[in-house]
Amino acid sequence: MKNILIIGSNGQIGTDLLAKLRQKFNNGQVIASDIRNPKNPDPKFVLLDATDRESVRNVLKDYQIDEVYLMAAILSANAEKMPNKAWDINMQVLFNLLELAKEGLFKKLFWPSSIAVFGPHTPRINTPQYAVMDPNTVYGISKLAGERWIEYYREHFNVDVRSVRYPGIISWKTMPGGGTTDYAVEIFHEALKHGRYTSFLAANTRLPMMYMPDAIDATIKIMEADQERLSIHNSYNIAGISFTPEELAAAIRQYIPGFTIDYQPDFRQAIAESWPESIDDRMAFKDWHWHHKYDLDSMVKDMLKNLEKKYQAGSLLYQMDL
Ligand code: AKB
């Protein structure tokens, strides 16, 4: 039996991760935490500001936590609007956890990196694990710095940190917040509600994406991997599906025939253009046998099925028109 803490459990990935870990360890203790209370009451939820090291320390001690999943971060588009705050939050929360792990307060940390660590001079197609990394976004710079720090803490203090570079994540339970890849979730809601969508990325902007079940699978798999098998100690490339807004719209149109899309690229276009189009994840396959399951069509089908149910049940928490 192990005790697990998720920091950022109300967020896009945190929500699905919490559900999966609770299902998996039905006898275990999976503590949820976030800076805001969850929508539904949860007896195993703790209100936590992870930038406050002493509060994190207390939670780790109180619940005798063994493993932490650190899912709280300011994403790329929001980080451009508040660079100092994004840097402070993204780095401070990571340092707090690295220091507390170094002190021996828990055994293993999951910290997500992102395709945002790559930049304009990185090869964009099948981006290799090791490549030129010159991110030019606040978020990308913080993720690259984080990658260097987790490797440093492993080498110097034997801290066990596991990490993957998430592509854009597509999910139906919770909306993403403040990322460049968010269009690939918004489009589904708009298609169902209005039959049309205005994309903030141009028609032919190809980005690496992944359906949430695959992202959760990768996250749990790398945490469970035998430490000796992990040859990479910064963060693993993981690949899913690469598509453009135009291709995603066409895939949605298979199920919603009248769906239309138009394009009004904004500041997020430049961010997207600095990122890879597709990712080479052979190292993740080799070291911990990971491979994604969902392709474009199976993802679209599953998204629409689940969102339709959610709309019908009248329980959609996020309103696109807000
Ligand atoms: C974002 O768009 O900022 C994130 C990411 C790719 O890390 N989804």
Residues whose N, C-alpha, C, O or C-beta is under 5 A from the ligand:
A	BS01	AKB	L75 S76 A77 S114 I115 Y166 P167 G168 I169 G178 G179 T180 T181
